[in-house]
Amino acid sequence: MTEMEEEIQMEKPHIYVERTLAIIKPDATEKEEEIKDIVLRSGFTILQRRKVHLTPEQASEFYAEHYGKLFFPSLIAYMSSGPIVAVALSKDKAISHWRQLLGPTSTFKARDTNPDSLRAIYGTDDQRNALHGSDSYSNAEREIRFFFPDSVVEPVPVGQAARDYLKRQVNPTLLKGLTELCKNKPQDPVIWLADWLLENNPNKPSIKDPIIQEPIA
Ligand SMILES: Nc1ncnc2c1ncn2[C@@H]1O[C@H](COP(=O)(O)OP(=O)(O)OP(=O)(O)O)[C@@H](O)[C@H]1O
């Protein structure tokens, strides 16, 4: 085997499929089939689809980050004005690819600068821009759960591994310590807890043959 062949053999497969949430907003739901064709032709897989009519409260919860902005009330009125279609999409780099396909937030700007983008084609104005796309990994996760609460969104492995580790190695002892802390209510709870943990550390090395002190003659 040549050196190069060896290198190719050793390379680990890197398959990472990202998920994102797309929404067909009330002004574009009648174009769902057309939009779906473009989505599939662009290499996305449709994992889940759901048609819902949000109440103003649900729309407010979904767009909570915009609470307080001037356009918030009209955004909520728009998003709860009729049924929407929520779709969980997957693809390599799905989040950025979908946002790219959407184009700028404003339909007018999209028509000027990205005339082939979905918002340029299906949007109506600055606000009624036909489609939504998650803007980050954490928002994608939150938004997919919002519409598909039963779906399992794979957690970041590090996060899960960390949670498993804490559950196994730390939580049982910490819980006991916190219970004792509440019973005792010491003046400096942090120092008290630190001392308690040191004293009750289950991994504390045990002394096999304790030294017996000879009484001083
Ligand atoms: N200046 C504005 N005037 C009116 N509506 C706006 C304005 N800015 C944003 N919106 C509305 O609020 C939505 C959320 O705004 P955001 O800034 O998150 O844009 P976006 O991330 O491109 O859109 P989305 O979150 O819907 O994918 C927009 O899609 C649009 O409908």
Ligand as a Chemical Component Dictionary entry (heavy atoms), coordinates in Angstrom:
data_LIG
# 
_chem_comp.id                   LIG 
_chem_comp.type                 NON-POLYMER 
_chem_comp.pdbx_formal_charge   0 
_chem_comp.three_letter_code    LIG 
# 
loop_
_chem_comp_atom.comp_id 
_chem_comp_atom.atom_id 
_chem_comp_atom.alt_atom_id 
_chem_comp_atom.type_symbol 
_chem_comp_atom.charge 
_chem_comp_atom.model_Cartn_x 
_chem_comp_atom.model_Cartn_y 
_chem_comp_atom.model_Cartn_z 
_chem_comp_atom.pdbx_ordinal 
LIG N1  N1  N 0 -38.115 46.830 9.682  1  
LIG C1  C1  C 0 -39.101 45.944 9.620  2  
LIG N2  N2  N 0 -40.354 46.349 9.310  3  
LIG C2  C2  C 0 -41.363 45.458 9.272  4  
LIG N3  N3  N 0 -41.229 44.148 9.520  5  
LIG C3  C3  C 0 -40.008 43.708 9.825  6  
LIG C4  C4  C 0 -38.878 44.558 9.895  7  
LIG N4  N4  N 0 -37.791 43.834 10.213 8  
LIG C5  C5  C 0 -38.224 42.561 10.360 9  
LIG N5  N5  N 0 -39.548 42.474 10.109 10 
LIG C6  C6  C 0 -40.378 41.255 10.154 11 
LIG O1  O1  O 0 -39.977 40.485 11.278 12 
LIG C7  C7  C 0 -39.473 39.217 10.840 13 
LIG C8  C8  C 0 -38.333 38.810 11.725 14 
LIG O2  O2  O 0 -37.283 39.736 11.568 15 
LIG P1  P1  P 0 -35.749 39.286 11.544 16 
LIG O3  O3  O 0 -34.948 40.513 11.770 17 
LIG O4  O4  O 0 -35.583 38.095 12.436 18 
LIG O5  O5  O 0 -35.555 38.910 10.016 19 
LIG P2  P2  P 0 -35.213 37.534 9.359  20 
LIG O6  O6  O 0 -34.375 36.720 10.264 21 
LIG O7  O7  O 0 -34.719 37.794 7.984  22 
LIG O8  O8  O 0 -36.674 36.933 9.239  23 
LIG P3  P3  P 0 -37.254 35.576 9.850  24 
LIG O9  O9  O 0 -36.901 35.564 11.325 25 
LIG O10 O10 O 0 -38.754 35.675 9.595  26 
LIG O11 O11 O 0 -36.585 34.494 9.062  27 
LIG C9  C9  C 0 -39.105 39.444 9.381  28 
LIG O12 O12 O 0 -39.125 38.246 8.642  29 
LIG C10 C10 C 0 -40.170 40.399 8.912  30 
LIG O13 O13 O 0 -41.387 39.703 8.641  31 
# 
loop_
_chem_comp_bond.comp_id 
_chem_comp_bond.atom_id_1 
_chem_comp_bond.atom_id_2 
_chem_comp_bond.value_order 
_chem_comp_bond.pdbx_ordinal 
LIG N1  C1  SING 1  
LIG C1  N2  SING 2  
LIG C1  C4  DOUB 3  
LIG N2  C2  DOUB 4  
LIG C2  N3  SING 5  
LIG N3  C3  DOUB 6  
LIG C3  C4  SING 7  
LIG C3  N5  SING 8  
LIG C4  N4  SING 9  
LIG N4  C5  DOUB 10 
LIG C5  N5  SING 11 
LIG N5  C6  SING 12 
LIG C6  O1  SING 13 
LIG C6  C10 SING 14 
LIG O1  C7  SING 15 
LIG C7  C8  SING 16 
LIG C7  C9  SING 17 
LIG C8  O2  SING 18 
LIG O2  P1  SING 19 
LIG P1  O3  DOUB 20 
LIG P1  O4  SING 21 
LIG P1  O5  SING 22 
LIG O5  P2  SING 23 
LIG P2  O6  DOUB 24 
LIG P2  O7  SING 25 
LIG P2  O8  SING 26 
LIG O8  P3  SING 27 
LIG P3  O9  DOUB 28 
LIG P3  O10 SING 29 
LIG P3  O11 SING 30 
LIG C9  O12 SING 31 
LIG C9  C10 SING 32 
LIG C10 O13 SING 33 
# 
